[in-house]
Amino acid sequence: MLDARTSKPIDLETIARTGGAFRRMAARIPTYFTDLRENPAWLPMFLLARTMPFRKAHWLTARPVRFTASAGPSMFGDLRADAIAAELRRTGIFAGLTLPAPIQEEIARFGRETPCFGNFERKLEFLAGEHADAERRFGRTILSGHHFERVLHCDAALAVQQDPLLLDVARHYLGGEAKLITTRTWWSFPTKSASEADLSRASFKFHFDLDDWRMLKFFFYLSNVDADAGPHVYVRGSHNRRRMKHQLTLLVGHPADEVLGFYGEDSAVTLTGNAGTGFVEDPFGFHMGTLARQTPRLMMEVGFGVSKPSMRRYHGEPVIR
Ligand SMILES: O=C(O)CCC(=O)C(=O)O
């Protein structure tokens, strides 16, 4: 078969990739309808926030924050929110946060002792330590396990969510409108049986988030993360520069060669670190969670945006039924 624009043969892999992408988009249609019903302003954001001109126009509406009176001591010490925001503006990521050991240990214990839900499905409920048994019991490959709203029963997780530094950074970066929009903890599991379809899900390939016009996500590792534990990867500088092809498409996930070809191989930073390591990023920049090859990874996310928070996204659930 020939591509009409280039007269080059279209390979089967491209057909499969495109077909897979459209199948994944079709599977998300109920989610899109839920978002639209909950908040009609979601639709213009979803269609336009991927384009640089509309995005930049929206950034112009940000209410500047020059000074914030300290809202109390932070568990992260005396880091300066304005300096972190400046680094975020420059590269899209700041990687200098560390959770105090007792906080990290308490959230990790919560993550081990609280049943999670596999692959975002509430009927696949199990303890992380019983992952292999759960895959056998449910007859399914299970790549992730979310705690959804159960995270709110963990005091240490709430202490991180409410730490004054996080909101201060969010306000300096996103503007005075910044508000909390997500809090979630989840496991990423190594599995022997992942199919191509499992691995081609957007979160395992470079993608950008499109949940709000302007967003910021804090991530914290609650287990040690080396190259075999599914480290997070971020492409520096991709938060404020986008090739036209990646603006004029409904897809958010794109092949690594296209992404790195544009921003340069050196722009990709792989975040490894011990339990307690934290970083904050503008998730409009290309990023991904890589597949955990040997060791499970426990992660926490606290996200900020500027629009009314969506109920379902609050804990990462695709559609609340
Ligand atoms: O699991 C990860 O490291 C990435 C998570 C992610 O892609 C997201 O929150 O959008």
Ligand as a Chemical Component Dictionary entry (heavy atoms), coordinates in Angstrom:
data_LIG
# 
_chem_comp.id                   LIG 
_chem_comp.type                 NON-POLYMER 
_chem_comp.pdbx_formal_charge   0 
_chem_comp.three_letter_code    LIG 
# 
loop_
_chem_comp_atom.comp_id 
_chem_comp_atom.atom_id 
_chem_comp_atom.alt_atom_id 
_chem_comp_atom.type_symbol 
_chem_comp_atom.charge 
_chem_comp_atom.model_Cartn_x 
_chem_comp_atom.model_Cartn_y 
_chem_comp_atom.model_Cartn_z 
_chem_comp_atom.pdbx_ordinal 
LIG O1 O1 O 0 4.117 6.433  35.728 1  
LIG C1 C1 C 0 4.787 7.404  35.365 2  
LIG O2 O2 O 0 5.976 7.568  35.633 3  
LIG C2 C2 C 0 4.131 8.439  34.477 4  
LIG C3 C3 C 0 2.761 8.819  34.880 5  
LIG C4 C4 C 0 2.136 9.613  33.779 6  
LIG O3 O3 O 0 2.448 9.453  32.641 7  
LIG C5 C5 C 0 1.145 10.629 34.059 8  
LIG O4 O4 O 0 0.791 10.844 35.231 9  
LIG O5 O5 O 0 0.690 11.263 33.092 10 
# 
loop_
_chem_comp_bond.comp_id 
_chem_comp_bond.atom_id_1 
_chem_comp_bond.atom_id_2 
_chem_comp_bond.value_order 
_chem_comp_bond.pdbx_ordinal 
LIG O1 C1 DOUB 1 
LIG C1 O2 SING 2 
LIG C1 C2 SING 3 
LIG C2 C3 SING 4 
LIG C3 C4 SING 5 
LIG C4 O3 DOUB 6 
LIG C4 C5 SING 7 
LIG C5 O4 DOUB 8 
LIG C5 O5 SING 9 
# 
